[in-house]
C-alpha cells in the first residue's frame, strides 16, 4: 500500500512540475527612467511540500523535507552560476520559496520605448517581454522552463485544479496612464500572468514631466522678469 501511495505521489508531483514548473509564482519588475530594470521572482513550492507530508511518516517527512530544501538550494546555486543579471541574488526560505532577484538593461530592447516630448516623457513597455526574462531563469536544468503563449494556456487550464496563482506586478517611471491588462495603481499595474496569453502584444504606458521642459519654462520666466526689470529701470 505504501508503494502505491509513493508511486501516486511521485506521479502527481512530476505532473505538477512538468506542467507548470511550480505552484505559485510572483514576479515584481521595476523599470527605471534610465532603462534599467529590477527583477524579483518568487517561486512558492510550499504546496508541493504540503502534498508530500500527507504521504509520509514523521521520520520520512523530515528526510524528504531535508532533500527538498537541498534541491531548492541547488536551484539557487544553478541560478547564481548561469545568470547574466547584475547584482544577482538567490535565497530560499523556511516556507519553501525560492526568491531570485537582480537587474537587467532594457536600453536596446525593442519592447521598451521612450518618447521625449513637451511637456511629458512617455514610456511604453510590451510586458510580454517577461516571457524572455522568465525563460532565461532556469530553476532546474531538468525542468527546462519555456514560457510561451502555448505553455501559459496549458498551465491556465490547470491553475484552478491546483489553485495556482501567477501574479506580475510592474512598476513604471512616473504614473501609468494606460494598460492593456491588469489593475492600475498609481505607477504600478498588477497583472494576472495567464491573461498575457490572449494577445500578441500587451502594452503598458506611463508618463512623467520632462525636466528639460520645466527648466526651459523657468528660464523663460526668469528672462521675462529680467526684461521687465530692465525696462522699468530705464523709465
ABEGO torsion letter per residue (X at the ends): XAAAAAAAAAAAAAAAAAAAGBABBBBBBBBBAAGBBBBBBBBBAAAAAAAAAAABBAAAAAAAAAAAAAAAAAAAAAAAAABABBGBBBBBBAAGBBBBBEBBBAAABAABBBBBBOABBBBBBBAAAAAAAAAABBABAAAGBBBBAAAAAAAAAAAAAAGBBBBBBBBBBEBBABBABEBBBEABBBBBAAAAAABABBBBBBBBBBAAAAAAAAAAAAAAAAAAAAAAAAX
